């Protein structure tokens, strides 16, 4: 089953839904690994991931171990990439799709990457940090700035990597 209406003369996603989901999972895993670089090089380190893990475990971020924070960090990248994939698949049926990047419609791709980036930033700032920041709330401004940079890098890397990855599939 192909996503969209490629058979009707309209250029949309040219991949079966299972293949598209696989591409998104692989891209999420790759970009999640790539994000380890800014996470370990910034002053606040993995604190955003500790805050997110604190929300899942209902503990203080200081009590969250590094292994759990890393798992949550990488799990978030996978879920965000799948969310991107769902957004692109959905938008491919309603937005112009005449221009594509290796079969990925350009406008849905850009809107999907930007939308998911904004969502993960907004969710962290409005939900995770205020509710689960605990002992690190005093550093909220620095942690949020780091999260903004990390979210931007995630969205940009995903937007660049997906069109490359589909050529290998």
MODELLER restraints for C-alpha pairs under 7 A, 6 or more apart:
rsr = mdl.restraints
at = mdl.atoms
rsr.add(forms.Gaussian(group=physical.xy_distance, feature=features.Distance(at['CA:1:A'], at['CA:16:A']), mean=5.31, stdev=0.5))
rsr.add(forms.Gaussian(group=physical.xy_distance, feature=features.Distance(at['CA:1:A'], at['CA:17:A']), mean=6.79, stdev=0.5))
rsr.add(forms.Gaussian(group=physical.xy_distance, feature=features.Distance(at['CA:2:A'], at['CA:14:A']), mean=6.39, stdev=0.5))
rsr.add(forms.Gaussian(group=physical.xy_distance, feature=features.Distance(at['CA:2:A'], at['CA:15:A']), mean=5.68, stdev=0.5))
rsr.add(forms.Gaussian(group=physical.xy_distance, feature=features.Distance(at['CA:2:A'], at['CA:16:A']), mean=4.51, stdev=0.5))
rsr.add(forms.Gaussian(group=physical.xy_distance, feature=features.Distance(at['CA:2:A'], at['CA:17:A']), mean=6.42, stdev=0.5))
rsr.add(forms.Gaussian(group=physical.xy_distance, feature=features.Distance(at['CA:3:A'], at['CA:13:A']), mean=5.70, stdev=0.5))
rsr.add(forms.Gaussian(group=physical.xy_distance, feature=features.Distance(at['CA:3:A'], at['CA:14:A']), mean=6.83, stdev=0.5))
rsr.add(forms.Gaussian(group=physical.xy_distance, feature=features.Distance(at['CA:3:A'], at['CA:15:A']), mean=6.63, stdev=0.5))
rsr.add(forms.Gaussian(group=physical.xy_distance, feature=features.Distance(at['CA:3:A'], at['CA:16:A']), mean=6.30, stdev=0.5))
rsr.add(forms.Gaussian(group=physical.xy_distance, feature=features.Distance(at['CA:3:A'], at['CA:17:A']), mean=6.25, stdev=0.5))
rsr.add(forms.Gaussian(group=physical.xy_distance, feature=features.Distance(at['CA:3:A'], at['CA:89:A']), mean=6.57, stdev=0.5))
rsr.add(forms.Gaussian(group=physical.xy_distance, feature=features.Distance(at['CA:4:A'], at['CA:12:A']), mean=5.56, stdev=0.5))
rsr.add(forms.Gaussian(group=physical.xy_distance, feature=features.Distance(at['CA:4:A'], at['CA:13:A']), mean=6.29, stdev=0.5))
rsr.add(forms.Gaussian(group=physical.xy_distance, feature=features.Distance(at['CA:4:A'], at['CA:92:A']), mean=6.38, stdev=0.5))
rsr.add(forms.Gaussian(group=physical.xy_distance, feature=features.Distance(at['CA:4:A'], at['CA:93:A']), mean=5.41, stdev=0.5))
rsr.add(forms.Gaussian(group=physical.xy_distance, feature=features.Distance(at['CA:5:A'], at['CA:12:A']), mean=6.44, stdev=0.5))
rsr.add(forms.Gaussian(group=physical.xy_distance, feature=features.Distance(at['CA:6:A'], at['CA:12:A']), mean=5.67, stdev=0.5))
rsr.add(forms.Gaussian(group=physical.xy_distance, feature=features.Distance(at['CA:6:A'], at['CA:14:A']), mean=6.95, stdev=0.5))
rsr.add(forms.Gaussian(group=physical.xy_distance, feature=features.Distance(at['CA:11:A'], at['CA:97:A']), mean=5.55, stdev=0.5))
rsr.add(forms.Gaussian(group=physical.xy_distance, feature=features.Distance(at['CA:11:A'], at['CA:98:A']), mean=5.58, stdev=0.5))
rsr.add(forms.Gaussian(group=physical.xy_distance, feature=features.Distance(at['CA:12:A'], at['CA:92:A']), mean=5.73, stdev=0.5))
rsr.add(forms.Gaussian(group=physical.xy_distance, feature=features.Distance(at['CA:12:A'], at['CA:97:A']), mean=5.64, stdev=0.5))
rsr.add(forms.Gaussian(group=physical.xy_distance, feature=features.Distance(at['CA:12:A'], at['CA:105:A']), mean=5.94, stdev=0.5))
rsr.add(forms.Gaussian(group=physical.xy_distance, feature=features.Distance(at['CA:13:A'], at['CA:92:A']), mean=6.79, stdev=0.5))
rsr.add(forms.Gaussian(group=physical.xy_distance, feature=features.Distance(at['CA:13:A'], at['CA:103:A']), mean=5.77, stdev=0.5))
rsr.add(forms.Gaussian(group=physical.xy_distance, feature=features.Distance(at['CA:13:A'], at['CA:104:A']), mean=5.49, stdev=0.5))
rsr.add(forms.Gaussian(group=physical.xy_distance, feature=features.Distance(at['CA:13:A'], at['CA:105:A']), mean=6.43, stdev=0.5))
rsr.add(forms.Gaussian(group=physical.xy_distance, feature=features.Distance(at['CA:14:A'], at['CA:103:A']), mean=5.60, stdev=0.5))
rsr.add(forms.Gaussian(group=physical.xy_distance, feature=features.Distance(at['CA:21:A'], at['CA:82:A']), mean=6.65, stdev=0.5))
rsr.add(forms.Gaussian(group=physical.xy_distance, feature=features.Distance(at['CA:21:A'], at['CA:85:A']), mean=6.67, stdev=0.5))
rsr.add(forms.Gaussian(group=physical.xy_distance, feature=features.Distance(at['CA:23:A'], at['CA:165:A']), mean=6.92, stdev=0.5))
rsr.add(forms.Gaussian(group=physical.xy_distance, feature=features.Distance(at['CA:23:A'], at['CA:166:A']), mean=6.75, stdev=0.5))
rsr.add(forms.Gaussian(group=physical.xy_distance, feature=features.Distance(at['CA:24:A'], at['CA:81:A']), mean=5.39, stdev=0.5))
rsr.add(forms.Gaussian(group=physical.xy_distance, feature=features.Distance(at['CA:24:A'], at['CA:82:A']), mean=5.61, stdev=0.5))
rsr.add(forms.Gaussian(group=physical.xy_distance, feature=features.Distance(at['CA:24:A'], at['CA:85:A']), mean=6.01, stdev=0.5))
rsr.add(forms.Gaussian(group=physical.xy_distance, feature=features.Distance(at['CA:25:A'], at['CA:78:A']), mean=5.73, stdev=0.5))
rsr.add(forms.Gaussian(group=physical.xy_distance, feature=features.Distance(at['CA:25:A'], at['CA:81:A']), mean=6.37, stdev=0.5))
rsr.add(forms.Gaussian(group=physical.xy_distance, feature=features.Distance(at['CA:25:A'], at['CA:82:A']), mean=6.38, stdev=0.5))
rsr.add(forms.Gaussian(group=physical.xy_distance, feature=features.Distance(at['CA:27:A'], at['CA:81:A']), mean=6.93, stdev=0.5))
rsr.add(forms.Gaussian(group=physical.xy_distance, feature=features.Distance(at['CA:27:A'], at['CA:158:A']), mean=6.61, stdev=0.5))
rsr.add(forms.Gaussian(group=physical.xy_distance, feature=features.Distance(at['CA:27:A'], at['CA:161:A']), mean=6.73, stdev=0.5))
rsr.add(forms.Gaussian(group=physical.xy_distance, feature=features.Distance(at['CA:27:A'], at['CA:162:A']), mean=6.34, stdev=0.5))
rsr.add(forms.Gaussian(group=physical.xy_distance, feature=features.Distance(at['CA:28:A'], at['CA:77:A']), mean=5.15, stdev=0.5))
rsr.add(forms.Gaussian(group=physical.xy_distance, feature=features.Distance(at['CA:28:A'], at['CA:78:A']), mean=4.50, stdev=0.5))
rsr.add(forms.Gaussian(group=physical.xy_distance, feature=features.Distance(at['CA:28:A'], at['CA:81:A']), mean=4.92, stdev=0.5))
rsr.add(forms.Gaussian(group=physical.xy_distance, feature=features.Distance(at['CA:29:A'], at['CA:74:A']), mean=6.87, stdev=0.5))
rsr.add(forms.Gaussian(group=physical.xy_distance, feature=features.Distance(at['CA:29:A'], at['CA:77:A']), mean=6.69, stdev=0.5))
rsr.add(forms.Gaussian(group=physical.xy_distance, feature=features.Distance(at['CA:29:A'], at['CA:78:A']), mean=5.93, stdev=0.5))
rsr.add(forms.Gaussian(group=physical.xy_distance, feature=features.Distance(at['CA:31:A'], at['CA:154:A']), mean=6.47, stdev=0.5))
rsr.add(forms.Gaussian(group=physical.xy_distance, feature=features.Distance(at['CA:31:A'], at['CA:157:A']), mean=6.42, stdev=0.5))
rsr.add(forms.Gaussian(group=physical.xy_distance, feature=features.Distance(at['CA:31:A'], at['CA:158:A']), mean=6.54, stdev=0.5))
rsr.add(forms.Gaussian(group=physical.xy_distance, feature=features.Distance(at['CA:32:A'], at['CA:74:A']), mean=5.22, stdev=0.5))
rsr.add(forms.Gaussian(group=physical.xy_distance, feature=features.Distance(at['CA:32:A'], at['CA:77:A']), mean=5.20, stdev=0.5))
rsr.add(forms.Gaussian(group=physical.xy_distance, feature=features.Distance(at['CA:35:A'], at['CA:150:A']), mean=6.97, stdev=0.5))
rsr.add(forms.Gaussian(group=physical.xy_distance, feature=features.Distance(at['CA:35:A'], at['CA:154:A']), mean=6.99, stdev=0.5))
rsr.add(forms.Gaussian(group=physical.xy_distance, feature=features.Distance(at['CA:38:A'], at['CA:150:A']), mean=6.84, stdev=0.5))
rsr.add(forms.Gaussian(group=physical.xy_distance, feature=features.Distance(at['CA:39:A'], at['CA:45:A']), mean=5.03, stdev=0.5))
rsr.add(forms.Gaussian(group=physical.xy_distance, feature=features.Distance(at['CA:39:A'], at['CA:46:A']), mean=5.66, stdev=0.5))
rsr.add(forms.Gaussian(group=physical.xy_distance, feature=features.Distance(at['CA:40:A'], at['CA:46:A']), mean=6.74, stdev=0.5))
rsr.add(forms.Gaussian(group=physical.xy_distance, feature=features.Distance(at['CA:44:A'], at['CA:143:A']), mean=6.24, stdev=0.5))
rsr.add(forms.Gaussian(group=physical.xy_distance, feature=features.Distance(at['CA:47:A'], at['CA:143:A']), mean=6.80, stdev=0.5))
rsr.add(forms.Gaussian(group=physical.xy_distance, feature=features.Distance(at['CA:48:A'], at['CA:143:A']), mean=6.23, stdev=0.5))
rsr.add(forms.Gaussian(group=physical.xy_distance, feature=features.Distance(at['CA:48:A'], at['CA:147:A']), mean=6.44, stdev=0.5))
rsr.add(forms.Gaussian(group=physical.xy_distance, feature=features.Distance(at['CA:49:A'], at['CA:69:A']), mean=4.98, stdev=0.5))
rsr.add(forms.Gaussian(group=physical.xy_distance, feature=features.Distance(at['CA:49:A'], at['CA:70:A']), mean=6.85, stdev=0.5))
rsr.add(forms.Gaussian(group=physical.xy_distance, feature=features.Distance(at['CA:49:A'], at['CA:72:A']), mean=6.42, stdev=0.5))
rsr.add(forms.Gaussian(group=physical.xy_distance, feature=features.Distance(at['CA:49:A'], at['CA:73:A']), mean=5.42, stdev=0.5))
rsr.add(forms.Gaussian(group=physical.xy_distance, feature=features.Distance(at['CA:50:A'], at['CA:61:A']), mean=5.04, stdev=0.5))
rsr.add(forms.Gaussian(group=physical.xy_distance, feature=features.Distance(at['CA:50:A'], at['CA:64:A']), mean=5.99, stdev=0.5))
rsr.add(forms.Gaussian(group=physical.xy_distance, feature=features.Distance(at['CA:50:A'], at['CA:69:A']), mean=4.98, stdev=0.5))
rsr.add(forms.Gaussian(group=physical.xy_distance, feature=features.Distance(at['CA:51:A'], at['CA:61:A']), mean=5.07, stdev=0.5))
rsr.add(forms.Gaussian(group=physical.xy_distance, feature=features.Distance(at['CA:51:A'], at['CA:128:A']), mean=6.75, stdev=0.5))
rsr.add(forms.Gaussian(group=physical.xy_distance, feature=features.Distance(at['CA:51:A'], at['CA:129:A']), mean=6.53, stdev=0.5))
rsr.add(forms.Gaussian(group=physical.xy_distance, feature=features.Distance(at['CA:51:A'], at['CA:132:A']), mean=5.98, stdev=0.5))
rsr.add(forms.Gaussian(group=physical.xy_distance, feature=features.Distance(at['CA:51:A'], at['CA:133:A']), mean=5.63, stdev=0.5))
rsr.add(forms.Gaussian(group=physical.xy_distance, feature=features.Distance(at['CA:52:A'], at['CA:128:A']), mean=6.07, stdev=0.5))
rsr.add(forms.Gaussian(group=physical.xy_distance, feature=features.Distance(at['CA:53:A'], at['CA:64:A']), mean=6.79, stdev=0.5))
rsr.add(forms.Gaussian(group=physical.xy_distance, feature=features.Distance(at['CA:53:A'], at['CA:68:A']), mean=6.79, stdev=0.5))
rsr.add(forms.Gaussian(group=physical.xy_distance, feature=features.Distance(at['CA:53:A'], at['CA:69:A']), mean=5.68, stdev=0.5))
rsr.add(forms.Gaussian(group=physical.xy_distance, feature=features.Distance(at['CA:53:A'], at['CA:72:A']), mean=5.99, stdev=0.5))
rsr.add(forms.Gaussian(group=physical.xy_distance, feature=features.Distance(at['CA:54:A'], at['CA:60:A']), mean=5.63, stdev=0.5))
rsr.add(forms.Gaussian(group=physical.xy_distance, feature=features.Distance(at['CA:54:A'], at['CA:61:A']), mean=5.05, stdev=0.5))
rsr.add(forms.Gaussian(group=physical.xy_distance, feature=features.Distance(at['CA:54:A'], at['CA:64:A']), mean=6.36, stdev=0.5))
rsr.add(forms.Gaussian(group=physical.xy_distance, feature=features.Distance(at['CA:54:A'], at['CA:132:A']), mean=6.03, stdev=0.5))
rsr.add(forms.Gaussian(group=physical.xy_distance, feature=features.Distance(at['CA:55:A'], at['CA:128:A']), mean=6.57, stdev=0.5))
rsr.add(forms.Gaussian(group=physical.xy_distance, feature=features.Distance(at['CA:55:A'], at['CA:132:A']), mean=5.31, stdev=0.5))
rsr.add(forms.Gaussian(group=physical.xy_distance, feature=features.Distance(at['CA:60:A'], at['CA:134:A']), mean=5.38, stdev=0.5))
rsr.add(forms.Gaussian(group=physical.xy_distance, feature=features.Distance(at['CA:60:A'], at['CA:135:A']), mean=6.55, stdev=0.5))
rsr.add(forms.Gaussian(group=physical.xy_distance, feature=features.Distance(at['CA:61:A'], at['CA:133:A']), mean=6.61, stdev=0.5))
rsr.add(forms.Gaussian(group=physical.xy_distance, feature=features.Distance(at['CA:61:A'], at['CA:134:A']), mean=6.44, stdev=0.5))
rsr.add(forms.Gaussian(group=physical.xy_distance, feature=features.Distance(at['CA:61:A'], at['CA:135:A']), mean=6.82, stdev=0.5))
rsr.add(forms.Gaussian(group=physical.xy_distance, feature=features.Distance(at['CA:62:A'], at['CA:135:A']), mean=6.77, stdev=0.5))
rsr.add(forms.Gaussian(group=physical.xy_distance, feature=features.Distance(at['CA:80:A'], at['CA:116:A']), mean=6.69, stdev=0.5))
rsr.add(forms.Gaussian(group=physical.xy_distance, feature=features.Distance(at['CA:84:A'], at['CA:112:A']), mean=5.36, stdev=0.5))
rsr.add(forms.Gaussian(group=physical.xy_distance, feature=features.Distance(at['CA:84:A'], at['CA:113:A']), mean=6.19, stdev=0.5))
rsr.add(forms.Gaussian(group=physical.xy_distance, feature=features.Distance(at['CA:84:A'], at['CA:116:A']), mean=5.91, stdev=0.5))
rsr.add(forms.Gaussian(group=physical.xy_distance, feature=features.Distance(at['CA:87:A'], at['CA:112:A']), mean=5.51, stdev=0.5))
rsr.add(forms.Gaussian(group=physical.xy_distance, feature=features.Distance(at['CA:88:A'], at['CA:108:A']), mean=5.05, stdev=0.5))
rsr.add(forms.Gaussian(group=physical.xy_distance, feature=features.Distance(at['CA:88:A'], at['CA:109:A']), mean=5.73, stdev=0.5))
rsr.add(forms.Gaussian(group=physical.xy_distance, feature=features.Distance(at['CA:88:A'], at['CA:112:A']), mean=5.45, stdev=0.5))
rsr.add(forms.Gaussian(group=physical.xy_distance, feature=features.Distance(at['CA:91:A'], at['CA:108:A']), mean=5.40, stdev=0.5))
rsr.add(forms.Gaussian(group=physical.xy_distance, feature=features.Distance(at['CA:92:A'], at['CA:105:A']), mean=6.81, stdev=0.5))
rsr.add(forms.Gaussian(group=physical.xy_distance, feature=features.Distance(at['CA:92:A'], at['CA:108:A']), mean=5.84, stdev=0.5))
rsr.add(forms.Gaussian(group=physical.xy_distance, feature=features.Distance(at['CA:95:A'], at['CA:108:A']), mean=6.66, stdev=0.5))
rsr.add(forms.Gaussian(group=physical.xy_distance, feature=features.Distance(at['CA:96:A'], at['CA:107:A']), mean=6.80, stdev=0.5))
rsr.add(forms.Gaussian(group=physical.xy_distance, feature=features.Distance(at['CA:97:A'], at['CA:105:A']), mean=4.98, stdev=0.5))
rsr.add(forms.Gaussian(group=physical.xy_distance, feature=features.Distance(at['CA:97:A'], at['CA:106:A']), mean=6.71, stdev=0.5))
rsr.add(forms.Gaussian(group=physical.xy_distance, feature=features.Distance(at['CA:97:A'], at['CA:107:A']), mean=6.69, stdev=0.5))
rsr.add(forms.Gaussian(group=physical.xy_distance, feature=features.Distance(at['CA:99:A'], at['CA:105:A']), mean=5.93, stdev=0.5))
rsr.add(forms.Gaussian(group=physical.xy_distance, feature=features.Distance(at['CA:99:A'], at['CA:106:A']), mean=5.66, stdev=0.5))
rsr.add(forms.Gaussian(group=physical.xy_distance, feature=features.Distance(at['CA:100:A'], at['CA:106:A']), mean=4.78, stdev=0.5))
rsr.add(forms.Gaussian(group=physical.xy_distance, feature=features.Distance(at['CA:101:A'], at['CA:163:A']), mean=5.72, stdev=0.5))
rsr.add(forms.Gaussian(group=physical.xy_distance, feature=features.Distance(at['CA:102:A'], at['CA:163:A']), mean=5.81, stdev=0.5))
rsr.add(forms.Gaussian(group=physical.xy_distance, feature=features.Distance(at['CA:102:A'], at['CA:166:A']), mean=6.83, stdev=0.5))
rsr.add(forms.Gaussian(group=physical.xy_distance, feature=features.Distance(at['CA:102:A'], at['CA:167:A']), mean=6.54, stdev=0.5))
rsr.add(forms.Gaussian(group=physical.xy_distance, feature=features.Distance(at['CA:104:A'], at['CA:163:A']), mean=6.60, stdev=0.5))
rsr.add(forms.Gaussian(group=physical.xy_distance, feature=features.Distance(at['CA:113:A'], at['CA:155:A']), mean=5.37, stdev=0.5))
rsr.add(forms.Gaussian(group=physical.xy_distance, feature=features.Distance(at['CA:113:A'], at['CA:159:A']), mean=5.90, stdev=0.5))
rsr.add(forms.Gaussian(group=physical.xy_distance, feature=features.Distance(at['CA:114:A'], at['CA:155:A']), mean=6.44, stdev=0.5))
rsr.add(forms.Gaussian(group=physical.xy_distance, feature=features.Distance(at['CA:117:A'], at['CA:151:A']), mean=5.63, stdev=0.5))
rsr.add(forms.Gaussian(group=physical.xy_distance, feature=features.Distance(at['CA:117:A'], at['CA:152:A']), mean=6.35, stdev=0.5))
rsr.add(forms.Gaussian(group=physical.xy_distance, feature=features.Distance(at['CA:117:A'], at['CA:155:A']), mean=5.19, stdev=0.5))
rsr.add(forms.Gaussian(group=physical.xy_distance, feature=features.Distance(at['CA:120:A'], at['CA:151:A']), mean=6.78, stdev=0.5))
rsr.add(forms.Gaussian(group=physical.xy_distance, feature=features.Distance(at['CA:121:A'], at['CA:147:A']), mean=6.83, stdev=0.5))
rsr.add(forms.Gaussian(group=physical.xy_distance, feature=features.Distance(at['CA:121:A'], at['CA:148:A']), mean=6.06, stdev=0.5))
rsr.add(forms.Gaussian(group=physical.xy_distance, feature=features.Distance(at['CA:121:A'], at['CA:151:A']), mean=6.06, stdev=0.5))
rsr.add(forms.Gaussian(group=physical.xy_distance, feature=features.Distance(at['CA:125:A'], at['CA:144:A']), mean=6.57, stdev=0.5))
